[in-house]
Amino acid sequence: MKNVIAKAAVLLLVGLVVLPAAFAAQAEAPIRVEIPFAFLAGDHMYAAGAYEVRANSEFGYVELRQVKSAFGERVALERTAVERKSVDRPLGFLRFEQVGTTYTLKAVGAPYWAEGLAVKPSKTEKEMAKRGGASGNIVTITQ
């Protein structure tokens, strides 16, 4: 009888560990977007092209991987919520701000998130802001 109870307890613990991980993995499924311009995210310039984007709000990062590349890079997110329209919620999105000729990744949202999250400003972005230059266009790309 003790063996049956011990096995049941182990199965219950395994289920409690595996089930939330399965839901988390589903919530962080990558979105694919075509970005028609070069852009700054973190301290790195990215070329225009097709990207897979995976946002992780729990650990505070967004991973960008160019589709033709095997490697991705992580960019830090802030815990600052970014509004989005309710009609856009089924879609993932990337929001960029154009300052001069440079586009900077400012926010990201995964499908069905109620809000997006702001991208943490990088050193490069802060230096650009110090040099001046008026904010320009806001460009939102959805999945």
C-alpha positions, 0 to 999 in steps of 0.5 A, a space after each residue: 500500500 505504501 508503494 502505491 501511495 508513493 508512486 501516486 505522489 511521484 506521478 502527481 509531482 511530475 504532473 505538477 512540474 511538467 504541465 505548467 512548463 507545457 503551457 509556458 512553452 505554448 505561450 512563448 511560441 515564436 512569431 514570424 515577421 518580415 521587417 523591411 528595414 535595418 533596426 537597432 535592438 539592444 546594442 546590435 544593428 539587425 539587417 532587414 529580413 525575416 525574423 522569428 521572435 520569441 517574447 518571454 515576459 517571465 524572464 524579461 527578454 525577447 529573442 530575435 533570430 533571423 530566419 536564415 540563421 541558426 543563432 538568435 540574440 536576446 534583448 532585455 525587456 522592461 516591466 513597462 506595459 505598452 497598450 495595444 488595440 483589442 483587435 490586434 490581440 490575436 497577433 504578435 507585434 513589434 513596435 519601432 520608432 524611427 529617429 533620423 534614419 535609424 529604426 529602434 525596437 521599442 516594444 514587443 507583444 506576443 499573440 493574446 497578451 493583453 499588453 505588450 512590453 517595452 524594450 529596455 533602452 540600450 547604451 547605444 539608444 541612450 547615446 543617440 537620444 543625448 545627441 538629439 534628434 526628434 522622434 519620428 515615425 512609430 511603425 508597428 509590424 504584426 504577425 
